[in-house]
Amino acid sequence: MPFVPILLAPIVEEALKPSGVLWLLERRPHYIPSSLHAVILCIIGALVFAAVENLIYIHVYFPMRDLEG
């Protein structure tokens, strides 16, 4: 079953994106005053997650090449 990680990874990734905001809502609800703030924080979290993921892909699959040849 070599395809299980390929099928499971996006599900886990999408579940983890809002986990920080959900943790704040459960443990420290006074940090997020309204549902609009929660939505904005989820959007920011998703954008940061995507940026870090893209940087990892760039550095893993396209490492800096030697400029001399």
Contact map, one row per residue, 1 for C-alpha under 8 A:
111100000000000000000000000000000000000000000000000000000000000000000
111111000000000000000000000000000000000000000000000000000000000000000
111111100000000000000000000000000000000000000000000000000000000000000
111111110000000000000000000000000000000000000000000000000000000000000
011111111000000000000000000000000000000000000000000000000000000000000
011111111100000000000000000000000000000000000000000000000000000000000
001111111110000000000000000000000000000000000000000000000000000000000
000111111111000000000000000000000000000000000000000000000000000000000
000011111111100000000000000000000000000000000000000000000000000000000
000001111111110000000000000000000000000000000000000000000000000000000
000000111111111000000000000000000000000000000000000000000000000000000
000000011111111100000000000000000000000000000000000000000000000000000
000000001111111110000000000000000000000000000000000000000000000000000
000000000111111111000000000000000000000000000000000000000000000000000
000000000011111111100000000000000000000000000000000000000000000000000
000000000001111111110000000000000000000000000000000000000000000000000
000000000000111111110000000000000000000001001100100000000000000000000
000000000000011111111100000000000000000001001100000000000000000000000
000000000000001111111110000000000000000000000000000000000000000000000
000000000000000111111111000000000000000000000000000000000000000000000
000000000000000001111111100000000000010011000000000000000000000000000
000000000000000001111111110000000000000000000000000000000000000000000
000000000000000000111111111100000000000000000000000000000000000000000
000000000000000000011111111110110000000000000000000000000000000000000
000000000000000000001111111110110000000000000000000000000000000000000
000000000000000000000111111110000000000000000000000000000000000000000
000000000000000000000011111110000000000000000000000000000000000000000
000000000000000000000011111111110000000000000000000000000000000000000
000000000000000000000001111111111000000000000000000000000000000000000
000000000000000000000000000111111000000000000000000000000000000000000
000000000000000000000001100111111000000000000000000000000000000000000
000000000000000000000001100111111110110000000000000000000000000000000
000000000000000000000000000011111110100000000000000000000000000000000
000000000000000000000000000000011111110000000000000000000000000000000
000000000000000000000000000000011111111000000000000000000000000000000
000000000000000000000000000000000111111100000000000000000000000000000
000000000000000000000000000000011111111110000000000000000000000000000
000000000000000000001000000000010111111111000000000000000000000000000
000000000000000000000000000000000011111111100000000000000000000000000
000000000000000000000000000000000001111111110000000000000000000000000
000000000000000000001000000000000000111111111000000000000000000000000
000000000000000011001000000000000000011111111100000000000000000000000
000000000000000000000000000000000000001111111110000000000000000000000
000000000000000000000000000000000000000111111111000000000000000000000
000000000000000011000000000000000000000011111111100000000000000000000
000000000000000011000000000000000000000001111111110000000000000000000
000000000000000000000000000000000000000000111111111000000000000000000
000000000000000000000000000000000000000000011111111100000000000000000
000000000000000010000000000000000000000000001111111110000000000000000
000000000000000000000000000000000000000000000111111111000000000000000
000000000000000000000000000000000000000000000011111111100000000000000
000000000000000000000000000000000000000000000001111111110000000000000
000000000000000000000000000000000000000000000000111111111000000000000
000000000000000000000000000000000000000000000000011111111100000000000
000000000000000000000000000000000000000000000000001111111110000000000
000000000000000000000000000000000000000000000000000111111111000000000
000000000000000000000000000000000000000000000000000011111111110000000
000000000000000000000000000000000000000000000000000001111111111000000
000000000000000000000000000000000000000000000000000000111111111100000
000000000000000000000000000000000000000000000000000000011111111000000
000000000000000000000000000000000000000000000000000000001111111000000
000000000000000000000000000000000000000000000000000000001111111100000
000000000000000000000000000000000000000000000000000000000111111110000
000000000000000000000000000000000000000000000000000000000010011111000
000000000000000000000000000000000000000000000000000000000000001111100
000000000000000000000000000000000000000000000000000000000000000111111
000000000000000000000000000000000000000000000000000000000000000011111
000000000000000000000000000000000000000000000000000000000000000001111
000000000000000000000000000000000000000000000000000000000000000001111
